[in-house]
């Protein structure tokens, strides 16, 4: 790719409009190419002096390097060749799956064929505003905006874009207010736990009385359970082990003695599993409690 040069073409009048010819870089079939592009500036009735001012504004981003060569890459190409192999592996597997779904279902159909420089503030806000007629929940729309912001923020970080066009943009207001969540009384919860088989009953009991996330609960080991507290230092989500979701989650929390007793009780339990016409019995937990 040849080095970018200062451009100062003269506007010309053709028919009922003033035009300007500029050089722009494009990413075509995996290669960089420089092509001429004709920009419509103003109606032909406008004086040439005013047209030159408009032309100067149109050329300013190109001449000042505010539009990088990499910004000619298509949105879909950037996602497939840069974002997915470089940024996505840094996330938890469950987050990766969610991001891939949003990219495939919503973002690529909307922006895939556009070059990154054409994913402007106006283009993104039009897309977000168009969600007003969508049946998606507000939380889903918010996730779509977050994923798009993460992708374009990555392009900024790698020097392909100058700024993230998603920052500061708004979603259509939610159609429904926040509803009161259903709840169980302590007595109702006690009845519910009795209806659940072990070891799941204990998992539900500990989750409710400690507020642990499911991934943190699954990641608990014997060494994490103390006499009057529980330490959260790992989590397991769909087979993916890692650190807790946030720094504040990586902590030792005080718990009721009933919770510790409920966990310790698992050592003595045997669960029955149907295997055809037979019934097999297994220990609720491993015999080795040193791990």
N, C-alpha and C positions, 0 to 999 in steps of 0.2 A: 504494500500500500504506500503510495507516494505521500510525502509530507503535506499536511494541510497548508494551503496558501491563503493570504489575505484576498478576499473577494470584494470587488467594487464594480459590478456590472451596471450598465446604464439602463434604466427602465425604458420600455418601448411601448408604443400605443398600437393596438391591433383591434380593429372592430370597435366595440363599445367599452373596451377595458384597457387598463395599463397592466403590463406584465413585467416580470423579472426572471431572468435565467440564472440559476445558481447551480453549483456542484454540490452534490450530497453523496455521502458514503452509504452503501447498502450491503447487507449480508445476504447473498444469493447462492443457494445450493452449496452451503458450507464454505463459501469464499467471499472475501471482501471485494466490492466493486464500486467504482465511482461513476455516477451517472448525472446527467443534466436533469434538472427539474424546473418546470415552469410554474411560477407563483403568480396568482392573480392578485394585484395590489389594490386597484381602485377604478371607479368608472372613468371613462375617457374624458368626461367633462371637467374633471379635477385638474387644476393647474399643475404643470410639471414640477414646480418648486415644492408643492405639498406632497406630490407623489414621491419625490426624492427623500423626503423625511420619513415616509412610510417604509420606503425601501431600506433606509439606513437601520430602522428598527428591526426589519425582517432579517437583515444580515448580521446584526450585532451578536446574537447567540453563536453563529457560525464562526465569526472572526475572533471572538473572545474565548473560544474554547468551551462555551457553556453547553455545547452539544458535542459529546465525545464520539469517536469513531465507533466504539462498541455499542452505542445507543441505537445503531442501525440494526442490531440483531433482533430477530423476532422474539416476542415474548415467550412463545412456546419453545423455541430453540434455547433461550436462556434458562428456562425452567429445567429442560431435559439435560442440558450439557453442563450447567453450572450449579443451579440451586439444588436439585435433587441429589447429585453425587457429592456435593461439597457441604451444604448446610443441613440437609435433612438427617444425615446419620448422627448429628450431634444431639438429636432429640430422642426422647423415649419412644419405644416401638409403637405404643398406642397413639402418641401424638403424630408420629410419622404416618400411620394409617389414616388418621383423620385428615391431615394435610393433603395426602395423596388423593383422597376422595373429593375434597373441596376443589383441588386443582383440576382434576379430570372432569368433574361434573359441572363446575361453574366458571372457573377462570379461563381455562383454555378455550372453551366455546366463545367466550366474550372477548378475550384479548389475544388469543393465540396467534392470529395472523398479523397483528399490529407490531411495528417495531417498538422498542422500548421508549424511544423519544416521542412516539405518538400516544403513549399511555399518559396523557396529560391530566392535570387537575380537573379540567372540564370533562374529559372522557370518563374519568373514574367517578366523578360526582353524578354524571348522567346515569351511569350504571347503577350506582347506589340508590339514586332517586327512583329509578325504574323498579326497584324492589318493593315500592309501596303497594303495587298490585299483586305481589307474590303472596302465596299462601304459607311461605316459610315463617317459622317462629322468629321473634326478634333476636333470640340468642344465636340462631343459625346464621342470620344476616350479619350479626356482629362477628361471628367466626370467619365468614367469607372475607369481610373487611380486614380482619387481623392477618389472615393468610396472605392476602394481596399485599398488605403493608410489609409483611415479612419478606416477601419475594423482592419487592422494589427497594426495600431497605438494604437487602443484600447487594443489589445492583449499585446502590450508592456507596456501600462499603468497599466494593471492588473497583470503584472509580469509573463505572460505566454510566451512571447517572449523576447529576449534580445534586439533586434533592429528591426526596420521597414525595410523590404527588398525593399520596393517601393521607399524609399527616394533616390533621385539622378538619378532615371532611366528616360530614354528618350522615347518619342513617335516617330514613323516614321514621317518624315517631311510632312507638309500639301501638298496636290496635287494642290491646287489652291491658288493663292494669294488673298489678301483682295480686294474685289470689292468695287467700289464707291457706297455708298448707295443712293437710289433715294430720292428726296426731293421735297417739295412744296414751291412755292413762297408765300409771305403773301397774295397776291390777290387770289391765288388758294386756300389757306387755308380758307379764308373768304367765298368763294363759297362753299367749302366742308361743313363747319359748318352750312351753311344755309340749306343744304340738309339733315342734321341729325335732328331727332326729340328730343325734350326735354324729360327728363333732360340730355340725353346723349350728346347733343351738348355742353352743359356747361361743362360736365366732360372732353370732348376732348379738349375744349378751355383751361380749367384750366391746364390740363396735359401738353399741349404744351407750355404754357407761364410760367409754374413754374418748369417743369422738374420732377414733383413728380412721383413716381412709382404708378402703378394702385392700389396696396394694401394700399399705403399711402393716395391716393385720396379717396378710399372707406372708410377709417378710419377717415376722417375729420369730426369733429363735429362743431356746431355753435361756441362754445367757442374758437376754434382754428383759427377762422377768425377774424382778427383785421382790423383797418382802412387802414393800408398800409403794412400789413405783414400777414403771415400764420405760425402757429406753428404746427410742426409735432411731435406728442408724442405717436401715436398709429398707428397700421396698421391692416388691416383685409384682410386675404387671404383665400378664400373659406370657410368663416364662422369662421375662426380661428383668434381671436384677440390676439395681442401681441405688444411688443415694436418694434420700427423701426428696419430695418435690420442691421444697423450699428450705432455706436455712433455719427458719423458725420451727419447721417440722422436725428437724434433726435435734432432738432434745430428750431429756428424761422427764416424764410427767408423773405426778402423784396420782394414785388410783385408790379406790375403795378396797378394803381388805376382801370384800366379797368377790371382786374381780379376780384377785390373785388365787383365792380358793377355788373359784370356778375353773381357772386354767390348770391348777395343780390336780384337780379332780380327774382331768383327762388321762393321767398316767394309769389310773386304775380301771378305765373304761374299755370295754370290748364292744365293737360294733358288728352287727350282723348284716350280711349282704346276700341277697338272693342270687343263686347261680343255677338257673333252671329249676328243677324240683328240689334241689338241695339248698342248704343255707351255710354260708361260710362265715367264720368269725375272725376278726382282725383286731389287733390292738389299735386304739384310737390315735396313739402317737408312737413314734419310734422308741425303742427301748433305750437307745443311747441319748441321754439328756445332757451330755457334755458339750454338744455343738452349740 
